[in-house]
Every structure is written in structure tokens, then in C-alpha cells.
Amino acid sequence: MNVNEVYSLRRQGKIEEAYNAIRMIYATDKSTYAAKAMFWTAVDILRKRVNEKRMEDAEKICLALERLLGNIVDDDGWMENSLKKCKKLLERENSRQKLLDNGPEHLQSGVWGEELASAWLREKGYVILERDWHSGHRDIDIIARQGECTVFVEVKTRRNRIFGEPEEAVNWKKQKNLLRSINHYLNYKHIETPWRFDVITIIGVPGCSSPEINHIEDFMLHI
């Protein structure tokens, strides 16, 4: 295994394999090329650990990234910027947990719903790529992968159906904003493989033992 093969594994989405391989390589090869591969692969695994709710592991990886960056010439500033994003991700996830534990009821419900939706997708074999993704005013609740397909997921949580079905809240205005966000992500990540938009609705309240989960695949975006 060499560094080029590690990058190949990353492109294939084989994050764990790439991370384990580069750790073995970097143990004996401290070249800049290997160090940069170590850095970018560790960024991947940090995001994965956050999605898996393994926050202690993610925090340790963040500290390792800081140490590693001190030994790499980062002329374009991309690595420093990526490290800042990792720290913001950790802060956001910790804030989400605080909201879930002690936040206002309506915010607790939203966070709880996204947790359930993420767990539901993992159970079905999806790989969670991003949660609560933001870029400026653009946001997407969950971005996942199913095979070669990138799946963008909007989560709607409601206590009951008094005001209609949850998916009805994904109206024309919301769909327009979502499509802008999706196109931005696809262009930013240079994704050329198939994609689709799903909606997951949840009826229930935090602590509910049997919430009703409905996964609407390939929800039509009427723009």
C-alpha cells in the first residue's frame, strides 16, 4: 500500500480502510506527501466519528490534527481552514447535544428527530456523510450515500397531525431553497454521480417509545 492508493481509497469512500492504511505508512514515512494524506484522511475519519456519535474519539483526532498541521507547510491555507471547520463541527454537535438535553421543547424535538432519522438511515445501510450541513444561508439536514447515489434528506418532526402531514411543510419556497443548497453542495464537492432528495417524517416527542417514522424516497422537487 502506498500514498496514492490511500487517496484512491478515499475517492471510493472507503474511509476506515484509507485511515488504517495511512497510519501504517506514516509510522515510517514522515514525508510531506504522506503527512498531507494523513491529515486529509484524519479529517474524513473525524467527521465519521462525529456522525457515529463517538465524540471522545473525534476530539482526540482533532487534537492530533492540530499537532500534525504544525509540521506541514500549508501554503494555500486549505488545511488550516479545514481544521477550523472540524472544530466548528465539534462545537455544533456538542451544542446539539445540549439542546437535546436542556433546550427549549421545540428545539429538542427537532434535534431528536434528526437523531432518529440518522439512526434509521444507518440501519438501512446508508453512510452518513454530513449532518446539519451549512454553507452561508444554505443548509441540509442530512447528506448520506446509498451505493453510488448521494442522498439529500430533509427531516420533519411533528408531535401529531393536527396541522396536517409533516411533509406538507416542504412547500414550494422550501423546495426552492433546498435545490439551491443541493446544487451548491454538488458543485462544491464536484459530485457527478447520481443523487436524489428524500424526506423523513417523524411523529412523536422526545422520549416516545414508538415514534412513527416515514421515509419518502425520491421526493419530487417542484421548481
C-alpha positions in Angstrom: 0.0 0.0 0.0 1.3 3.5 -0.9 0.0 7.0 -0.5 -1.5 7.1 -4.0 -3.6 4.0 -3.1 -4.7 5.7 0.1 -6.1 8.6 -1.9 -7.8 6.1 -4.2 -9.5 4.5 -1.2 -10.7 8.0 -0.1 -12.2 8.7 -3.5 -14.0 5.3 -3.3 -15.5 6.4 0.1 -13.5 3.6 2.0 -12.7 5.9 4.8 -11.8 3.4 7.5 -9.5 1.5 5.1 -7.8 4.7 4.0 -7.3 5.8 7.6 -5.8 2.5 8.7 -3.5 2.3 5.7 -2.1 5.8 6.0 -1.4 5.4 9.7 0.8 2.4 8.9 2.5 4.3 6.1 3.0 7.5 8.2 4.6 5.5 11.1 7.7 5.1 8.9 7.3 7.8 6.2 7.2 11.4 7.5 7.4 13.0 4.1 5.2 16.0 3.3 3.2 13.9 0.8 2.4 11.2 3.4 1.7 13.9 6.1 -0.8 15.6 3.9 -2.5 12.3 3.2 -2.6 11.6 6.9 -4.2 15.0 7.6 -6.9 14.7 5.0 -7.7 11.1 5.9 -7.9 12.1 9.6 -10.4 14.8 8.7 -12.5 12.2 7.0 -12.4 9.9 10.0 -13.2 12.8 12.4 -16.4 13.6 10.5 -17.3 9.9 10.5 -16.7 9.6 14.3 -19.0 12.7 14.8 -21.7 11.1 12.7 -21.3 7.9 14.8 -21.7 9.9 18.0 -18.2 8.9 19.1 -17.3 12.4 20.3 -14.4 11.4 22.5 -12.6 9.8 19.6 -13.4 12.8 17.4 -12.0 15.2 20.0 -8.7 13.2 20.1 -8.4 13.2 16.3 -8.9 17.0 16.3 -6.0 17.4 18.7 -3.9 15.1 16.5 -4.8 17.2 13.5 -3.6 20.4 15.3 -0.2 18.7 16.1 0.1 17.4 12.5 -0.7 20.7 11.0 2.2 22.2 12.9 4.6 20.0 10.9 3.1 20.7 7.4 3.7 23.7 5.1 0.1 24.9 4.3 0.8 27.5 1.6 -2.8 27.7 0.4 -4.4 27.6 3.8 -6.8 24.8 2.9 -5.7 22.6 5.8 -6.0 25.4 8.4 -9.4 26.2 7.0 -10.4 22.5 7.2 -9.3 22.2 10.8 -11.4 25.3 11.7 -14.4 23.6 10.1 -13.7 20.4 12.1 -13.7 22.5 15.3 -17.0 24.1 14.3 -18.4 20.7 13.6 -17.5 19.5 17.1 -18.9 22.7 18.7 -22.1 22.3 16.7 -22.5 18.7 17.7 -21.9 19.4 21.3 -24.4 22.2 21.1 -26.9 19.9 19.6 -26.5 17.5 22.5 -27.0 20.4 25.0 -30.2 21.3 23.1 -31.4 17.7 23.2 -30.7 17.6 27.0 -31.8 21.0 28.1 -33.0 23.2 25.2 -36.5 24.6 24.5 -39.1 21.9 23.7 -39.4 22.8 20.0 -35.6 22.6 19.5 -35.3 19.4 21.5 -37.9 17.9 19.2 -36.0 18.9 16.0 -32.7 17.6 17.3 -34.4 14.4 18.5 -36.0 13.9 15.1 -32.7 14.3 13.2 -31.0 11.8 15.6 -33.8 9.2 14.8 -33.6 9.9 11.1 -29.8 9.4 11.1 -30.1 6.1 13.0 -32.9 4.9 10.7 -30.7 5.6 7.6 -27.7 3.8 9.2 -29.9 0.8 9.9 -30.9 0.7 6.3 -27.2 0.6 5.2 -26.8 4.3 4.3 -23.5 6.0 5.0 -24.0 9.4 6.7 -21.7 12.0 5.1 -22.9 15.2 6.7 -25.4 16.3 9.3 -26.8 19.8 9.7 -24.6 20.9 6.7 -24.3 24.7 6.4 -22.7 26.9 3.8 -23.7 30.5 4.2 -27.5 30.6 4.3 -27.7 27.2 2.7 -28.5 24.2 4.9 -29.3 20.5 4.5 -30.4 18.3 7.5 -28.6 15.1 6.4 -26.5 14.1 3.4 -25.9 10.4 3.0 -24.7 7.8 0.5 -26.6 4.8 -0.7 -24.3 2.9 -3.1 -23.2 5.4 -5.7 -26.1 7.7 -5.0 -25.8 10.8 -2.9 -29.0 11.3 -0.9 -30.1 14.7 0.5 -32.6 14.3 3.4 -35.0 16.8 4.9 -36.3 15.8 8.3 -39.7 17.0 9.6 -40.7 16.2 13.1 -44.2 16.8 14.5 -45.9 16.0 17.8 -49.1 15.0 15.9 -51.0 15.5 12.7 -53.3 18.3 13.9 -51.9 20.7 11.3 -51.5 18.1 8.5 -48.8 15.7 7.3 -45.2 16.8 8.2 -44.1 16.5 4.6 -46.6 19.3 3.6 -44.1 21.7 5.2 -41.7 21.0 2.4 -43.5 23.6 0.3 -42.5 25.4 -2.9 -40.4 28.0 -1.1 -38.6 25.4 1.0 -38.0 23.2 -2.1 -36.5 26.2 -4.0 -34.0 26.8 -1.1 -33.2 23.1 -0.8 -32.5 22.8 -4.5 -30.1 25.8 -4.3 -28.4 24.1 -1.3 -28.1 20.8 -3.1 -26.7 22.3 -6.3 -24.1 24.2 -4.2 -23.0 21.0 -2.4 -22.8 19.0 -5.7 -20.7 21.7 -7.3 -18.5 22.3 -4.2 -17.8 18.6 -3.8 -17.5 18.0 -7.6 -20.1 15.2 -7.4 -21.0 13.8 -10.8 -22.7 10.5 -9.6 -26.5 10.2 -9.3 -28.3 12.0 -6.5 -31.8 12.2 -5.1 -33.8 14.1 -2.5 -35.7 12.3 0.4 -37.9 13.4 3.2 -38.1 11.6 6.5 -41.1 12.5 8.7 -41.3 11.6 12.4 -44.5 11.8 14.5 -43.8 11.8 18.3 -42.0 13.6 21.1 -38.6 13.1 22.7 -38.7 10.1 25.0 -41.5 8.5 22.9 -41.0 4.7 22.8 -42.6 4.1 19.4 -42.3 7.2 17.2 -43.8 6.9 13.7 -41.1 7.2 11.0 -41.9 7.5 7.3 -39.1 7.6 4.8 -40.3 9.2 1.5 -37.6 8.3 -1.1 -37.1 10.4 -4.3 -39.4 13.2 -3.1 -40.3 15.3 -6.1 -38.8 18.8 -6.1 -41.3 21.0 -8.0 -39.4 24.1 -9.1 
